[in-house]
């Protein structure tokens, strides 16, 4: 142990000092000798006390590890952290931090007077999409710039109001078929799309018959139609991760769960009101975004299949810029399913779009694998496959669309302007995207082929071992700590956002608990997120955002440094959240809290 070594060195130094003192002038006074002995005795006593304290700490640490707290939390490697301090030094520093921080935290947060947001969007307020000042300054809306993210420079610290009559959301899987009307009180979509089986108003509920423009006889029938059209899709095996563009109310993604497939449903906040809000209330993962002038917020080569059913995206326009964005996100060998009128209708406009789309996909080296008609629904689907090598790119007679420049990072996604170019298929066997991942569910716990043993992982082990350690750690924490110690009822949790995922081990650990991932409102999980944000961010707007996206009745779990846990606890109390548990040991802590229905008083 580092601490024991330090103690032994201290004792050696003290003995050496004592020997040297013995060789000093024998004419030292009796009083000096007496004082020296007292000092040495006191030093020895201090060292004994320190050793005893360290032994106690070791026992506490072992106990803590057995229960899943404290040292059970993987530590980031020394490459990303400063050198570790001794326990004694750390305790001393912690006491100093507590002294300087506790007063300010208590005084600022416990008595904080929160206010409701004064926004036109009211209870649907999304700061980055409802920034009216930024939208007014736009010089063009041609590429739907007004539907894109425009985050305010100063993050809001206000709270979003609740709709009148809001109730605790309906549990999954019943929520897939109906939601409380008062939770998402929008009827325009039902009025416009009711005849197409999207959504209907039924008493105090909004109901979702499971159909849509392209699958009037149910989403499951349509999903099975695609499987029959191309066996190699292999839902829930080869195909696990899907992006559904222009998802509507997300029935396609909602019923893909029946085939062990998880879809990210994507739609803009537009004239159809908050389609994504319907999806999230139904407990289906979804994100508000638009295919406009910037890349979508996903890295490259991550989706097994991308789907568009009458999604109203002009794929063939402007050199195919939007289709090329799908090409960036699609794995080599992945499929694009296009179920739209140009595939199966012969109207003049449809014929022209099909002609242009055919030329574009051919120039992109996409193979048209099949076109199939669904006679029951009266629709059809074209299925394309992205190439797995660069051979076709190199043989093209015209370099259109062009290949992207070598210095263009395909993984860069935040606020990166779209370009009408393609990235090469990776050829290095240890590069992500050079081959197809293992089938699901083995993919869940098998280290990806591109994690190299020569690479040091975030926790200081070879990357593949790091990946496995992360998965095993979160399986233990989820089953032992969160279920037994915190008493979290996973049957009441559907969609989860892990706000600092690292390898995704927490999400993987939830697979057998029948909850979905990635974004929604039932549970937010933060593993050492706030201590990472704290040096560069004011945590007040962060907590306001947490409060905004968690449902009343939803929960927050935080694992972090003890002083950060105290700060978060005080903020949550000021928000009138019910803090169920706070637990701290050796500068590490855990907190569990539940949001209630409280909102600030609007009366003068």
N, C-alpha and C positions, 0 to 999 in steps of 0.2 A: 504493500500500500504506500502511496506517495506520502501520506501524512505520517505514517510510522517512520519512514526513512528520514523525514524532516526532524522528527523527535530524536532519533538516534544521533543524527549529526549534531543537534543542539547539545546533547549530553557529552559527546566527544569534545566539542568546543569548550564546554564548561570544565571538563577534566583537564584539558590542555591549559586553560586559563588558571586553574587551581595550581597546577604544577609550576607554571611560570611565577605565580604569586609566591610559591614556596621558596623560590630562589631570590626573591627581592630582599632588600635591606632588612636585617633582623632587628634594626632599631625602630621598626614601626611601633607605634604606641599600641598598648593593649586595647584601647578603644577602637583603633582602626581594624585590628584583627577581629575583634568582636563584630564590628559592622560588616566586615567582609564575609564572615561565616553566616551571618543572618541573611545577607543578600544571596549567597549561594544556596542556602537552605530554602529561601523563598523561591528562587529560580527552579530548584528541583521540584518543589511542591507544585509550581505552575505547570511544569512539564508533565508531572504525574496526572494532574487534573486534566491537562489537554489530552493525554493518552486515554484516560478514562472516558472523556467526552467523545473522542474519536471512536472508541470501541462501542460506546452506546449508539453512536451515529451509524456504525456499520450494521449493528443489530436492527436499528430502525429501518435502515436501507433494505436489508434482507426481508424484513417484514413487509415493507412497502412494496418491494418487487413481487412478493408472493401475492399481494392483493391487487396488483396491476397499477399501483400508483408510482409516482416518483421515478425511480431508476428504470421502471418498466417502459418509460417514454424513451424511444431511441434518441440519442444525442447526435447532433450533426458533427461531422469530422473536424479535426483541427485545421483542415485546409480552409474551412469556412468560418471557423471560430477562433478567438484568441486562446492562448494557452490556458489550461485549467488552473485555477487557484486552489490552494489547500482549503479544507473545510473550515478551518479556523479563520482564515483570511476572508473567505466568502461570507461567513457568519457576521464578521465585523463589518464588512461592506454592506451587507443586507440591513444591519441595524442602522447604519448611517443613512441608507436610502429610505428606510421606513421613517426615520425621524424627519427627514426633509420633505418627504412626499405625503405622508399620511394627513397632515394638517390641510394641505392644499387640496388633496383629493376629496376629503370629507367635506370641506367647506364649499368647494365648487359644485360637487355633483349631488350630494344628498338633498340640498335645498334648491336645486336647479328648477327654474320655472320654464317648462317646455311650452311651446306654442304650436298651434295648428298651422300648416302651410297655407298661405294665401295664394293659391294657384287656380287658374281657370279650369284645369283638369280635375280639380276637387279630389275625390277619393280614388281617382285613377291616375294620379300624378306620378309621372316617371321623369325624374330630373333631367336625364340626358336626352329624352325624346320630346319633352315639353318645355324646352328652353326657348320661349317666344322671342326674347331679345336677340338671340343668335340666329334664329330662323328668319327674322325680319331683315337681317343684314345680308342674307344670301343673294348673290348676283344671278344665280341660275337654279332652277328646279327641274331641269331637263332630265337629270339622272336620279331623280328622287332624293336630292340632297336634303330636302326638308323632312324626309322620313329617317334620315341617318342620325347617328349619335352626335349631339352637341352639348357636351357636359359643361355645366357652369364652372367658372374659374374658382369660385368659392362654394364648396359643397354645402347644400342646405343642412341646417341643424333643426329644422322644424319637423313636426310629425304629421303624417297623412291621416286624414279623417276616415272613419268607417262609414259605409253606406247605412242608411236608416234600415233597421230591421235585420242587420247582419246576424247570422247564426253560425254556430260551429259547423264546419264543412262536413258533407256526407262522406262516409268512409268508402274506401276502395273495396271491392270492385263496383259497388252500386253507383259510385260517383261517375263512372264512365258513361252511364246511361241517363243520369239526371243530377242536377245541382239546384241549390236554392236560388230562386229568382232574385231575392234581395241581396245576395252576395255579389252578383254581377248583374245589376239591374239595367240590362240593355236588351231592347226588343227589336231594334232595326234589322239585325241580321236574320231574326226569325221571320220578320215581315218580308224581307227581300228573298231569302233562301228557303223559307218554310216548305214550299212546294217541291224543293229538291231534296227533302229529307235531311237537311243539315241539322236544324234546331227548331224546336217548337215550344210555345208557351203553354204549359199544362198546369192550370191552377197556380200554386205557389212554387212550381218548379219550372226550370228550363230543361227540356228533355232532348235527348240525342238519339234518334232512331238507328244510328249506326251506318247510315248511308251517306250519299253525297252525289255530286254531279256525275261522277265516274263510276260509282258503285251503289246504285239505287237499291240493289238487292242485298246490301250488307257489305261491310269492309272485309269480313273474313272470306266471303266468296271471291272477292277481287284479289285478296292476298293469295288464295289457293290457285286462282287463275294464272297469276304470274309464275307461281311455282311450276305449274303444269306446262306453261309456255317455255320455261327454261329450267330443266332439272338442276343444273349446276348452281342455281341461286342458293339452294339448300338452306332455307330459313333455319336459324338457330344452330347451324353448324359452320358452314363456310361464311354465311352472311349473319353477322351479329349486330354491327353498328351501322345505322342508316340515317341519312339526312333527308327529311321530307320538306321540299321547298314549296312555299305557298300552300301551307298545310290546311287552311280553312279552320275548322274546329278540332282538327287532329284526330279524327276517327281512325285514319289509316295507322298512325302511330299507336293509338290506344289499343287496337286489336292485334297489332304485331306482337304484343306481349304474349298472346296465346301461342305464338310460334317461337317463343324464347328469343325474340329480337327486340333490341332497344333502339328507338328512333328519337332523334332530336328534331322536333317539329318547329318549323320556322315560318314566320309570316310578319308583315309589317303592321304597324299601328296605323290603319288607314280608314277609308270611308266605311268599312265594315266593322268599325269599332274595334275593340280589343279581342280579336280572334284568339290570340295567345292567352288572354285572360280566361276565356272559356276553357281552353286546353288545360291550364294550370289548375283551375277549380275542379276540373274532371280528374285531376291527379295524373296528368300526362306531361312528361317533360317537354318544354317548349321555350323558345326565345323570340323576343321581338327584334326583328332585323329586316333589312331590305337589301335586295340585290341592286345596288345603285352605283356609286362612283368609287367605293372603297371595298377592299377585301373583307370577307366575313371573318369573324373573330375565331377562326380555327386554324391550326397548323396544317401543313401539307400532308397528303397521302394518309388520311386517317379514317375515311369512310369506306366501308365495304360496298355500299350501294347508295346511290342518290336517286331520289324519286321526285317526279313532277307530274301531277295529275291536273291538267288544265290550270297551271299555276300562273298563267298570264305573263310569263317572262319572255321577252323577245330575244330568244337565244341567238338568232341569226343576225342581229343588228350589230353595227359598228365593229366589224371584223370578228364577231363572235366573242366579244370581250367577256360577257357574262357566262357563256358556256366554258370559256377558258378558265374562269374562276372555279367552276365545278371540277374541271380537269386537275387543277392544283390540289383540291381537297380529296379527290378520289384516289384510292390505292391503285397502283399498276395492276391490271387484271380485274379491277372492280367494274361494276355495271352501272349504267345510267338508264333508268326506266322512264320513258317519255310517253305518257298517256294523255294525248291531246287531239283535238279535232283534225289537225293536219295529217295525223297518222291514219285516220279511218274515214274521213269525209272528203268529198270531191268538189266543194265550193271553190270558186276561183281563187279566193284569198288563201284557203287552206292548201291548194295545189302549189301555189307560188311559195308559201312558207316551207312546205315539204321539199321543194326543189332546192331552195337556198340552204335548208338544214342538211340535206344530203351532201351538198358540195362542201359545206363547212366541216361536218364530221369526217368526211373522207380525207380532207386536207389535214385534219388533226390526227389521222391514223386510227380513229375509232372504228371498230368493226361492228357493222350492223348484224348482230347475231340472229335476231328473229323479229318478225312482226306477226302478232297473233290477234285474232278477233274474239271477243267475248260476246257470243250471240245473245245470252240472257240479258246482259246490260246494254247491248248494242254499242259497245265501245271497242277500242283496240289499244295495243301498246307496242311500241318499238323499244327493243332492248339493245343497247350499245355496250361494247367492252373496250376499256382503255388498254393500250398495248403494254406488254411487260418488258419490252426491250426498246432500244433506240434505232433498231434496224430500219424501220419504216421512215422515221424522221430523216435518216441519212440518205435514203433513196428518193426523197421527194424531188420533183423537178423544179418546183417553186417553193421558196422558203416563206410560205404564207399559210397559216400564221407563223411569224418568226419564232425562233427559240429565244428564251430570255437570256439576258447577259449572265455571265458566270458569277458575277458578284451580287446578283439579285437573290436575296434570301427567301426561298419559297415558304419558310416557316413564319416569317414576319407577317403579322396579321392586323395589329392595332393601327388604324388610321393610315394604312398603306393604300395609295391610289391604285385602282385596277389598271392592268396593262394587257394589251392584246398579244400575249406571247405565251409560250409553253416552256416548262422546265423539263430537262432531260430526265429519263428514268435512271435511278441510281444503279450503278453496276458493281460497286464494291460490296462484297457479300456481308460485310458488317455494317452497311449503311441502311437505315430504316427505309423500307420501300423496295429493297432489292429483291425481296421474295414475299410470298403470301404468309401471313401469320398462321400458327397452328389453329385447328378448328376449335370452336366453342363447344364445351366449357373448359377444355384443357388450357385454352388461351388465358383463362382467368389467373391461374397460378404458375404458369410456365414462364420463366424469364424470357423476354423477347430475344430473338436471335442476334439483334444488333447491339445488345448490351455486352460489352467486351470485358473479359476477366482482367485485362490489363488496366481497365479504367477504374478509378477509385470512386465508389458510390458516395452519396450524400452523408451516409452514416459511418464512412471510413472503412468499409469492406469492399472487396471486389464487386463491381456493379451487379452481376447476377445474384450473388449472395445477399447483397443489400436489398434487392428486389424481393427475394424470398423472406428475408428477415422482416421487412416492412409488412408483408402480407400476414405472416404468422403472428407478429405483434398485434396487429389490429383485430385479428380473429380472437385472440385472447382478451383484448380490452372490450370488444363488443359483447362477447358472451359472458365474461366474468364480471367486469366492472360496470359497464353501462346497463347490463340486464339485471345483475344481482345487486350491485352496490347502489347504483342510482335508481334502479327500478323502472327503467324506461320500457314502456310497453310498445314493442315493435309493431304490434297489430294495429296501432293507431297512427303509425308513421307510413307515409307513402313515398313522397318525393323528398329527396335530401340534397342539400348543397354542402359540399365539403370545401371550405374556403381556403384551405392550404393542403392540396391533395398529395404532393410529392409523387410517389409511385402509384397512387390510387389504391393503396392497400385497404383503407377504410371502406371505400366503395365495394371492393372485392369481398370484404368480410360480410357485407350486407346481403350478398346474393341469396343465401339460403333462408334469409329472414323475410323474403317476399316484399322487399321495398325497392323502389326504383331510384334512379339516379339520372340526371345530374341536378337540374335547377328547379326549385319550387319553394314551398313555404312551410312545410310541416316541421322540419328540423334543419337547423344550421349547425355545422360542426367546425370548430376552429382549433387546430392543434398548433400552438405557438404562433398564431397569426398576429395577434395584437402586439406582442413584443417586437415583432418584425416591423410592423407599421409605425409603432410609437416614435422612433427617432425622426421620421419624416412626415408624419401625419398627426393632426389633431384627432383624437379618438371620438370626439363628440359627434361629428358628422358621420363617422363610420357606424356608431351605434344608432344614429337616426336612420341610416340605411338598413341596418339589421332590423330595426323595429318596423320599417316600411315593408319589407319583403316577407316577414314571418306572419302567419295567420294568427288571429286570436286563438289561444289554445295550443299554438305551436311552441317548439322548444329550442333552446340554445345550449350547446355543450361547449365549454371552453377548457382547454388544457394549456397552462402557460406558467410563467414565473409567478411566484406568490404575490408579489407587489402588484403585478398586472391584474391578477385575479381580484384583488381588493378593489382596484380601480373600476374594473368591469362590474363588480357586484354593486358598487355605489351608483354607477350609472343606471343599472337595471332597476335598482330600488327607486331612483328618481323617476323612472318610467313606469313605476307601479307593476313591474314584473314580479312574479312569485319566485323567489330564489329558493329552490328545494335543497340544494347541497353546495357547500363550499368545503374544500378539504385541502390542507397544505402540509407538505413535509419537505424538509431540506430544500427550501427555495422553489419547490415545484408545487403546483396546485391544480385543482379541478373544480369546475363550477357547472351546475345544472340549473336552468331557470325556465319558466313558462310565461308566455305573454298572456295578459288578460284582455279585457275589453275597454280598459281605461283610455280616455282621451282628454286632453286639456279642456278646461271649461272655457267656452267661447263667450260667456256672458260678460258684460262690461264690469 
